[in-house]
Amino acid sequence: MTDIAAAQPDPDRAASPVYRPHYSDEAWPAARQAYHVAWVLAAVQMCAQLNNGVMTLLVEPIKRDLQLTDMEMSYLLGFSVSLFYVLIGIPAARLVDRHNRKHLLAVSVFLWSLASAACGLAQNFWQFFAARFGIGAGESISGPLSYSLMADYFPPEKLPRAIAIYNVGFQGGTALSLLLGAVMIHLLSGMPAIHLPLLGAVREWQVVWVVTGLMGIPILLLVATIVEPKRRGFSAAAVVGMQPRKVGLRETLRYLLAHWRLYGPMFLGLCFTAMHMFGTAAWSAAFYARTYGWAPASTGLYTGLLSLVLAVPALFGAVWLNDHFRNRGHPDANMRVLAIGFTASAPFMIAAPLMPSPWLALGMGGIGTALMLMAAPSLNSALQVVTPNEIRGQITALYLFTMTAVGGGLGPTYFAFLTQYVWGDEALLRYAIATSAAISFPLAAVTYWAGVKPYRRRILEMRADGAPL
């Protein structure tokens, strides 16, 4: 059956101007060095997630002190960060495909740490918006270069493990941001405003932001310990018919369009889920406060602990499941695990906000998130494996832009719209969340299942061309 499938013509392949991929046959970096880099990148991602997690806990005090509406707050939660991706983030990702990624990573961490501290000095909406824009400036290039580094440190069969480690940083950062945020909010609760020259009053939630920014200093020291690896994989020049250093955004977009059957399900499915997940994350503290009367500190403590408990088994369960399908001869293991994860998580994500108690809501949401997390390493691995090296950073940036622009940019505002204009009452936020989940997750599951066949066909073709898959 494999030979028959490999022999079938691929319309995506026929649409490509030239398809003579060349794969590097040099030895991969030592496993110890590779895993060290994966854990450093996880720590970087953990630091980045502190910004987002802390922001969700501080929605109500920021809204109160800056006298903002739900819609204005939604712009600070999502649109302000994603705006940088629209203006500069994607073109800047070209640097990932051309320059030293270690140095770029250090600049990225420095920028978002400085911007995080600046959030603590904001006195009005526009100052806060500018600082959040700076966070987006720093974070926009971090994801593309992290995935690019891992793809050059790990062979394809081990890449899901590296990305699982990286996602531990993502989930760990989210959990720690909730826990640390809860602790800091509790310790600083009732603290009188500090009046500084030129800056005016600095409140307790602003001190939390300054501390968050300072956490970037030890991360910069970790980044200094990694080494830039040799780039490997198949050449973009062989695929798009140009010299590698001349492959820019136009050629990258042309490649994506020529292979829309392969990439389309990955990008479209991400749109559906990102909008819901970013919206949920942004309004989680408000949801528990409005629905169950929990204080932000309590929400941060319980959701943070739950994330820590579930993240590691979920992510490494994904690695086991991926290996299981790979060992059983499924070349589409990455996309198959992705589709299974989102299909299984859908009913739990829909039911969670409708539960009669906060504990049941936490439990249902935790199970749904854990099942969804099982898909995360597979999705990112699938994207890296089938993408040419010289455009890997740019395609990853477009992918993360989709997640940030659609999810981060529209998700919080989408939830505010559902709450304010569809359900007509801020107290009915729970129904806005359930409505979004009932739309997003079934659509995402169907989309990912539609992507299994073209992904399997591409993997078989790459094997026929000599790829070590």
C-alpha positions as CSV (number, residue, x, y, z in Angstrom):
1,M,0.0,0.0,0.0
2,T,2.9,2.4,0.8
3,D,4.4,1.9,-2.7
4,I,1.0,2.6,-4.4
5,A,0.5,5.8,-2.3
6,A,4.0,7.0,-3.0
7,A,3.6,6.5,-6.7
8,Q,0.4,8.6,-7.0
9,P,1.0,12.0,-8.5
10,D,0.8,15.0,-6.1
11,P,-0.9,18.1,-7.5
12,D,1.1,20.2,-5.0
13,R,4.3,18.8,-6.2
14,A,3.4,19.4,-9.8
15,A,2.6,23.0,-9.0
16,S,6.1,23.6,-7.6
17,P,8.5,25.2,-10.1
18,V,11.4,22.9,-9.3
19,Y,11.4,20.0,-6.9
20,R,14.9,18.6,-6.5
21,P,15.4,18.6,-2.8
22,H,18.9,18.1,-1.3
23,Y,19.1,16.7,2.2
24,S,22.1,17.2,4.5
25,D,23.9,13.9,5.4
26,E,26.1,15.4,8.1
27,A,25.9,14.0,11.6
28,W,23.4,15.6,14.0
29,P,24.6,17.5,17.1
30,A,25.2,15.4,20.2
31,A,22.0,14.5,22.1
32,R,23.2,16.1,25.3
33,Q,23.8,19.4,23.5
34,A,20.5,19.2,21.7
35,Y,18.5,18.6,24.8
36,H,20.3,21.4,26.6
37,V,19.2,23.8,23.8
38,A,15.6,22.5,24.0
39,W,15.4,23.2,27.8
40,V,16.9,26.7,27.3
41,L,14.3,27.4,24.7
42,A,11.7,26.1,27.1
43,A,12.9,28.5,29.7
44,V,12.8,31.4,27.2
45,Q,9.2,30.5,26.3
46,M,8.4,30.2,30.0
47,C,9.6,33.8,30.5
48,A,7.5,35.0,27.5
49,Q,4.4,33.4,28.9
50,L,4.7,35.3,32.2
51,N,3.5,38.4,30.4
52,N,0.4,36.8,29.1
53,G,-0.5,34.9,32.3
54,V,0.0,37.9,34.5
55,M,-2.1,40.1,32.2
56,T,-5.1,37.7,32.5
57,L,-5.0,37.9,36.3
58,L,-4.8,41.7,36.3
59,V,-7.7,42.4,34.0
60,E,-10.0,43.7,36.7
61,P,-7.6,46.0,38.6
62,I,-6.2,47.4,35.4
63,K,-9.7,48.0,34.0
64,R,-10.7,49.6,37.3
65,D,-7.6,51.9,37.7
66,L,-7.4,53.0,34.1
67,Q,-11.2,53.3,33.8
68,L,-11.5,51.0,30.8
69,T,-14.4,49.2,29.2
70,D,-14.4,45.5,28.3
71,M,-13.7,46.4,24.6
72,E,-10.8,48.7,25.5
73,M,-9.4,46.0,27.8
74,S,-9.7,43.5,25.0
75,Y,-7.4,45.7,22.8
76,L,-4.7,45.6,25.5
77,L,-5.1,41.9,25.9
78,G,-4.7,40.9,22.3
79,F,-4.6,43.5,19.5
80,S,-1.8,45.6,21.0
81,V,0.6,42.6,21.0
82,S,-0.5,41.2,17.6
83,L,-0.2,44.6,15.9
84,F,3.6,44.2,15.7
85,Y,3.2,41.0,13.8
86,V,1.1,42.7,11.2
87,L,3.6,45.6,10.8
88,I,7.0,44.2,11.3
89,G,7.0,40.6,12.7
90,I,6.7,38.6,9.4
91,P,9.4,40.6,7.5
92,A,11.6,40.5,10.5
93,A,11.4,36.7,10.5
94,R,13.5,36.7,7.4
95,L,16.4,37.4,9.7
96,V,15.8,33.9,11.3
97,D,16.6,32.3,7.9
98,R,19.8,34.4,7.4
99,H,21.5,35.4,10.6
100,N,22.7,34.0,13.9
101,R,19.7,32.8,15.8
102,K,21.4,32.9,19.2
103,H,22.0,36.6,18.9
104,L,18.5,37.3,17.7
105,L,17.1,35.4,20.6
106,A,19.0,37.5,23.1
107,V,17.7,40.7,21.5
108,S,14.2,39.3,21.6
109,V,14.3,38.5,25.3
110,F,15.8,41.9,26.1
111,L,13.1,43.7,24.2
112,W,10.1,42.0,25.7
113,S,11.6,42.1,29.3
114,L,12.1,45.9,29.0
115,A,8.5,46.3,27.6
116,S,7.1,44.2,30.4
117,A,8.7,46.5,33.0
118,A,7.3,49.5,31.0
119,C,3.8,48.1,31.5
120,G,4.3,48.7,35.2
121,L,4.9,52.4,34.6
122,A,1.8,53.0,32.3
123,Q,-0.7,55.6,33.6
124,N,-3.3,55.5,30.9
125,F,-4.6,53.3,28.0
126,W,-2.2,54.5,25.3
127,Q,0.9,54.2,27.5
128,F,-0.1,50.6,28.3
129,F,-0.9,50.0,24.6
130,A,2.6,51.1,23.6
131,A,4.2,48.9,26.2
132,R,2.2,45.9,25.1
133,F,3.2,46.7,21.5
134,G,6.8,46.4,22.7
135,I,6.2,43.0,24.2
136,G,4.9,41.9,20.7
137,A,8.0,43.3,19.2
138,G,10.2,41.1,21.3
139,E,8.1,38.0,21.2
140,S,7.4,38.1,17.4
141,I,10.7,36.6,16.4
142,S,11.2,34.3,19.4
143,G,8.9,31.5,18.2
144,P,10.2,31.2,14.6
145,L,13.8,31.1,15.6
146,S,13.1,28.6,18.4
147,Y,11.4,26.1,16.0
148,S,14.2,26.7,13.5
149,L,16.9,25.9,16.0
150,M,15.2,22.7,17.2
151,A,14.7,21.5,13.6
152,D,18.5,21.9,13.1
153,Y,19.4,20.2,16.4
154,F,17.0,17.2,16.3
155,P,16.4,14.6,13.6
156,P,12.8,14.4,12.4
157,E,11.9,11.3,14.5
158,K,13.0,13.1,17.7
159,L,11.7,16.5,16.9
160,P,8.3,15.9,18.6
161,R,10.2,15.3,21.8
162,A,12.1,18.6,21.5
163,I,8.9,20.5,20.8
164,A,7.2,18.7,23.8
165,I,10.0,20.1,26.0
166,Y,9.5,23.5,24.4
167,N,5.8,23.3,25.1
168,V,6.5,22.4,28.7
169,G,8.0,25.9,28.8
170,F,4.9,27.3,27.3
171,Q,2.5,25.6,29.7
172,G,5.0,25.9,32.6
173,G,5.3,29.6,32.0
174,T,1.5,30.0,31.9
175,A,1.1,28.0,35.1
176,L,4.0,29.9,36.9
177,S,2.6,33.2,35.8
178,L,-0.7,32.4,37.4
179,L,1.0,31.1,40.6
180,L,3.5,33.9,40.9
181,G,0.9,36.4,39.9
182,A,-1.4,35.1,42.5
183,V,1.3,35.2,45.2
184,M,2.4,38.7,44.3
185,I,-1.2,40.0,44.1
186,H,-1.8,38.5,47.6
187,L,1.4,40.0,49.0
188,L,0.8,43.4,47.5
189,S,-2.9,43.5,48.1
190,G,-3.9,46.7,50.0
191,M,-0.5,48.3,49.3
192,P,-0.9,52.1,49.1
193,A,0.0,53.7,45.8
194,I,3.6,54.8,45.4
195,H,3.9,58.3,44.0
196,L,7.0,58.8,41.8
197,P,8.2,62.1,40.2
198,L,6.9,62.4,36.6
199,L,5.3,59.0,36.7
200,G,2.6,59.7,39.2
201,A,0.9,56.9,41.3
202,V,2.3,53.3,40.9
203,R,-0.2,50.7,42.1
204,E,0.3,47.1,43.3
205,W,-0.5,45.6,39.8
206,Q,2.1,47.8,38.3
207,V,4.8,46.5,40.7
208,V,3.9,43.0,39.5
209,W,4.7,44.1,35.9
210,V,8.1,45.5,36.9
211,V,9.1,42.3,38.7
212,T,7.9,40.3,35.6
213,G,10.3,42.4,33.4
214,L,13.3,41.8,35.7
215,M,12.9,38.0,35.3
216,G,14.3,38.3,31.8
217,I,17.8,38.9,33.2
218,P,18.6,35.2,34.2
219,I,17.0,34.1,30.9
220,L,19.6,36.2,29.0
221,L,22.3,34.3,30.8
222,L,20.9,31.0,29.7
223,V,20.7,32.1,26.1
224,A,24.4,32.8,26.2
225,T,25.1,29.1,26.8
226,I,23.7,27.8,23.5
227,V,25.6,27.4,20.2
228,E,24.3,28.3,16.7
229,P,23.9,24.9,14.8
230,K,24.5,24.1,11.2
231,R,21.4,24.6,9.1
232,R,20.1,21.3,7.6
233,G,17.1,19.9,5.9
234,F,16.2,20.3,2.2
235,S,17.0,23.4,0.4
236,A,14.5,26.1,-0.5
237,A,16.6,27.0,-3.6
238,A,15.8,23.5,-4.9
239,V,12.1,24.0,-4.4
240,V,11.4,27.6,-5.4
241,G,14.2,27.8,-8.0
242,M,16.2,30.7,-6.4
243,Q,19.4,31.3,-4.5
244,P,18.8,30.8,-0.7
245,R,19.7,34.3,0.3
246,K,17.2,35.7,-2.3
247,V,14.3,33.7,-1.0
248,G,12.0,36.3,0.7
249,L,8.4,36.8,1.7
250,R,7.1,36.8,-1.9
251,E,8.7,33.4,-2.7
252,T,7.6,32.1,0.7
253,L,4.0,33.0,0.0
254,R,4.2,31.5,-3.5
255,Y,5.5,28.3,-2.0
256,L,2.6,28.2,0.5
257,L,0.0,28.8,-2.1
258,A,1.5,26.2,-4.4
259,H,1.2,23.7,-1.5
260,W,-2.1,24.9,-0.1
261,R,-3.5,21.4,0.3
262,L,-0.6,20.6,2.7
263,Y,-0.4,23.8,4.7
264,G,-4.0,25.0,4.5
265,P,-5.4,22.6,7.1
266,M,-2.6,23.5,9.5
267,F,-3.2,27.2,9.2
268,L,-7.0,27.1,9.1
269,G,-7.4,24.7,12.0
270,L,-5.1,27.0,14.0
271,C,-7.3,30.0,13.3
272,F,-10.3,28.2,14.8
273,T,-8.6,27.0,18.0
274,A,-6.4,30.1,18.6
275,M,-9.3,32.5,18.7
276,H,-11.0,30.4,21.4
277,M,-7.9,29.7,23.4
278,F,-6.6,33.2,23.4
279,G,-10.0,34.5,24.3
280,T,-10.4,32.0,27.1
281,A,-7.0,32.8,28.5
282,A,-7.6,36.5,28.4
283,W,-10.9,36.3,30.2
284,S,-10.4,33.4,32.5
285,A,-9.9,35.4,35.7
286,A,-12.9,37.5,34.8
287,F,-14.9,34.4,34.1
288,Y,-14.3,32.8,37.5
289,A,-14.9,36.2,39.2
290,R,-18.2,36.9,37.5
291,T,-19.5,33.4,37.5
292,Y,-18.3,31.9,40.8
293,G,-17.1,34.9,42.8
294,W,-13.4,33.8,42.9
295,A,-10.8,36.5,43.5
296,P,-7.9,36.8,40.9
297,A,-5.4,35.3,43.4
298,S,-7.6,32.2,43.9
299,T,-8.0,31.8,40.1
300,G,-4.3,32.1,39.6
301,L,-3.5,29.6,42.3
302,Y,-5.9,26.9,41.2
303,T,-5.5,27.2,37.4
304,G,-1.8,27.4,37.8
305,L,-1.5,24.3,39.9
306,L,-3.8,22.4,37.5
307,S,-1.7,23.5,34.5
308,L,1.5,22.3,36.2
309,V,-0.1,18.9,37.1
310,L,-1.4,18.2,33.6
311,A,1.1,19.8,31.3
312,V,4.0,17.3,31.5
313,P,1.9,14.0,31.2
314,A,-0.2,15.5,28.4
315,L,2.8,16.6,26.4
316,F,4.8,13.5,26.8
317,G,1.7,11.4,26.3
318,A,1.7,13.1,22.9
319,V,5.2,11.9,22.2
320,W,4.2,8.4,23.2
321,L,1.1,8.5,20.9
322,N,3.1,9.9,18.0
323,D,5.8,7.1,18.4
324,H,3.0,4.5,18.6
325,F,1.5,5.5,15.3
326,R,4.9,5.9,13.7
327,N,6.0,2.4,14.9
328,R,2.8,1.0,13.4
329,G,3.8,2.3,10.0
330,H,1.7,5.5,9.8
331,P,3.7,8.2,7.9
332,D,1.0,10.7,8.8
333,A,1.6,10.2,12.6
334,N,2.0,14.0,13.3
335,M,-1.3,15.0,11.7
336,R,-3.1,12.0,12.9
337,V,-2.3,12.7,16.6
338,L,-3.2,16.4,16.0
339,A,-6.7,15.5,14.7
340,I,-7.3,12.9,17.4
341,G,-6.4,15.4,20.2
342,F,-8.7,18.2,19.0
343,T,-11.6,15.8,18.4
344,A,-11.3,14.4,21.9
345,S,-11.0,17.8,23.6
346,A,-14.1,19.4,22.0
347,P,-16.9,18.1,24.3
348,F,-14.8,19.0,27.4
349,M,-14.0,22.6,26.2
350,I,-17.7,23.2,25.4
351,A,-19.0,21.9,28.7
352,A,-16.4,23.5,31.0
353,P,-17.9,27.0,31.3
354,L,-21.4,25.7,31.9
355,M,-20.5,23.7,35.0
356,P,-22.5,24.5,38.2
357,S,-19.3,24.9,40.3
358,P,-15.8,26.3,39.8
359,W,-14.3,22.9,40.6
360,L,-16.2,21.1,37.9
361,A,-15.3,23.9,35.5
362,L,-11.6,23.6,36.4
363,G,-11.8,19.8,36.0
364,M,-13.6,19.8,32.6
365,G,-11.4,22.6,31.3
366,G,-8.3,20.8,32.5
367,I,-9.1,17.5,30.8
368,G,-10.0,19.4,27.5
369,T,-6.7,21.4,27.7
370,A,-4.7,18.2,28.4
371,L,-6.2,16.5,25.3
372,M,-5.5,19.5,23.2
373,L,-1.9,19.7,24.5
374,M,-1.4,16.2,23.2
375,A,-1.8,17.7,19.7
376,A,0.7,20.6,20.1
377,P,4.0,18.9,19.6
378,S,2.6,17.0,16.5
379,L,1.3,20.2,14.8
380,N,4.6,22.1,15.2
381,S,6.7,19.0,14.2
382,A,4.5,18.5,11.1
383,L,5.1,22.1,10.0
384,Q,8.9,21.9,10.5
385,V,9.4,18.6,8.8
386,V,7.8,19.5,5.5
387,T,9.2,23.0,5.3
388,P,12.4,23.9,3.4
389,N,15.2,25.1,5.7
390,E,15.8,28.5,4.1
391,I,12.1,29.5,4.5
392,R,11.4,27.7,7.7
393,G,11.7,30.8,9.8
394,Q,9.4,32.8,7.5
395,I,6.7,30.1,7.3
396,T,6.9,29.6,11.0
397,A,6.5,33.3,11.5
398,L,3.4,33.3,9.2
399,Y,2.0,30.4,11.2
400,L,2.6,32.1,14.5
401,F,1.3,35.4,13.0
402,T,-1.9,33.5,12.2
403,M,-2.1,32.3,15.8
404,T,-1.3,35.7,17.2
405,A,-3.2,37.9,14.8
406,V,-6.4,35.8,14.7
407,G,-6.1,34.3,18.2
408,G,-4.4,37.1,20.2
409,G,-5.7,39.9,18.1
410,L,-9.3,38.9,17.7
411,G,-9.9,36.3,20.4
412,P,-10.3,38.6,23.4
413,T,-12.3,41.1,21.4
414,Y,-14.5,38.3,20.0
415,F,-15.3,37.2,23.6
416,A,-16.1,40.8,24.6
417,F,-18.4,41.1,21.5
418,L,-20.2,37.9,22.3
419,T,-20.7,38.9,25.9
420,Q,-21.6,42.5,25.3
421,Y,-23.7,42.3,22.1
422,V,-24.9,38.7,21.8
423,W,-25.6,37.8,25.3
424,G,-26.0,41.4,26.4
425,D,-24.7,41.1,30.0
426,E,-21.1,41.0,31.4
427,A,-22.3,38.4,33.9
428,L,-23.1,36.0,31.1
429,L,-19.4,35.6,30.0
430,R,-19.7,31.8,30.6
431,Y,-22.2,31.5,27.7
432,A,-19.9,33.5,25.4
433,I,-17.1,31.0,26.2
434,A,-19.3,28.0,25.6
435,T,-20.6,29.5,22.3
436,S,-17.1,30.0,21.0
437,A,-16.0,26.5,22.0
438,A,-19.1,25.0,20.3
439,I,-18.1,26.7,17.0
440,S,-14.3,26.5,17.1
441,F,-13.5,23.0,18.2
442,P,-15.7,20.9,15.8
443,L,-14.5,23.1,12.9
444,A,-10.9,22.6,13.9
445,A,-11.2,18.9,14.3
446,V,-12.8,18.5,10.8
447,T,-10.1,20.7,9.3
448,Y,-7.2,18.7,10.8
449,W,-8.7,15.4,9.7
450,A,-8.9,16.8,6.2
451,G,-5.1,17.5,6.3
452,V,-4.1,13.9,7.2
453,K,-4.1,12.6,3.6
454,P,-2.1,15.4,1.9
455,Y,0.4,15.3,4.8
456,R,0.8,11.5,4.4
457,R,1.4,11.9,0.7
458,R,4.1,14.6,1.2
459,I,6.0,12.4,3.7
460,L,6.0,9.5,1.4
461,E,7.3,11.7,-1.4
462,M,10.0,13.1,0.8
463,R,11.1,9.5,1.8
464,A,11.2,8.6,-1.9
465,D,13.5,11.6,-2.5
466,G,15.9,10.4,0.2
467,A,14.6,12.3,3.3
468,P,15.7,10.6,6.6
469,L,12.1,10.4,7.8
